[in-house]
């Protein structure tokens, strides 16, 4: 038995070791089993521990005294009749009480604009007003950030719309923060088209940009058709790939998001091969895939959903196999929040100075303005309300799941397809952690 990942420190402190009792035991409902060559991986989704068992140990885990007792002590095996759901709820409650309540870094998602040079047919912002942040508001945004952070480090995600459509606002905000001595780093969610060599250097040095996410919808013809850029000369696809290289050369991490819509699986496999050929070996260029819910995933027939999920899992594996997949790992801390929306350390700032909790909600469910003394605390609390369904009681993912009532993606509660997608993701993370361990212990 080998320990690949240790227990989460906070959980180990709360739970300790489980006492070994006589009688029958069964595998914890929070344990994921993944077969690997020569044995089996066991990952515990509450404790965060990952073990490797030999084939012999895996076959005898319920009968061999040494193996059985060790797995009981580590919570992988639990006695018959043990109420795991109650135990997990109690453990979560204690973990939330002792978790750090404030990060050393304050996070802001800033919309310099809600306008964009692309016309993606699936964009969730279709039909929403297109606004630019004025210089006056940009100065006020910087002042708000200084007031709210009280000397902490600041991390900004430039969002939109297309943030580069209003680079002027970014200049104003970062310039003011520099004058005030704020320690700033930033990232950007962008289509990447408007970059050039000069702007890449300026973004790295002037905006402290160290990470960029760029969406690619397919190979050249598919991408150009999907993005439908306004006023483009030549191939937008080729320009964006060039800019990915410029960003990488400048030391900026580039995360490529591949949108899987249920009909472009084969094209994305080809795209993965093209990306690996062009950017393979660059540690700061990685790719991952997302199954777009915006295409009416919830209304798909049963078999279509399963096919889409299978395609999603297969593409994840292919990206990994060709050497460009993003190396997601299992979480290494207690999951206190679902996302930015229920995290007090995050806030979104719209072009007119309104404040929100979710980057996907640019018109509704807002929580204040940069000009107000405080936030609408009732609106903030609303974003923290979670969904609980009967399936939670026996679900592998309960210890790490906080589905939010206000989130449109969680409107169905929690379906079997949600759980299947989470299982695909967790399995991928576990295998990535194991492969990393093997490389480090050759």
Number of C-alpha atoms within 10 A of each C-alpha: 15 10 14 20 18 13 21 16 13 18 18 15 11 14 14 13 14 16 12 17 12 8 7 12 18 15 18 20 20 24 22 20 18 15 14 14 8 10 16 20 25 21 24 22 23 25 26 23 22 24 20 23 21 17 15 12 18 20 13 14 21 19 13 13 11 12 17 20 21 17 23 23 17 21 25 27 24 23 18 11 9 12 11 17 17 11 12 18 14 13 19 20 12 14 18 16 11 10 13 10 11 10 12 12 17 21 23 22 26 27 28 30 25 22 20 20 18 19 14 18 12 14 13 11 17 11 7 11 11 14 18 21 22 18 15 11 20 24 17 18 28 22 17 18 21 18 11 13 16 10 16 15 15 19 19 23 20 26 23 29 24 24 27 26 18 21 16 15 26 22 17 20 22 22 16 18 20 15 8 13 11 19 14 18 19 21 23 24 20 21 22 25 22 17 20 16 12 9 15 22 19 14 22 19 12 15 21 19 25 19 20 23 20 19 21 26 26 24 19 16 12 15 18 20 16 17 21 15 17 10 8 12 8 8 13 21 22 14 17 20 17 17 19 26 18 18 28 21 13 16 15 23 21 23 20 23 17 23 19 25 20 18 10 15 18 13 16 23 19 13 20 27 18 14 21 21 13 12 19 17 12 16 13 18 24 24 24 21 21 15 18 15 13 12 15 9 16 15 10 13 9 10 9 13 16 15 12 20 20 15 20 23 21 15 23 23 15 17 23 19 12 15 22 25 23 20 16 15 17 20 13 14 14 19 17 19 17 15 15 18 23 23 18 17 17 20 21 27 27 27 22 19 21 18 26 26 27 22 17 14 15 22 13 9 16 20 21 20 19 22 13 11 9 11 15 14 10 9 15 20 13 16 20 20 15 18 18 16 10 8 13 15 17 12 14 21 21 21 21 17 18 19 21 23 18 18 18 11 14 15 13 12 16 17 13 9 15 13 15 15 17 15 16 16 17 20 19 21 17 23 19 18 18 20 13 14 14 11 8 8 7 5
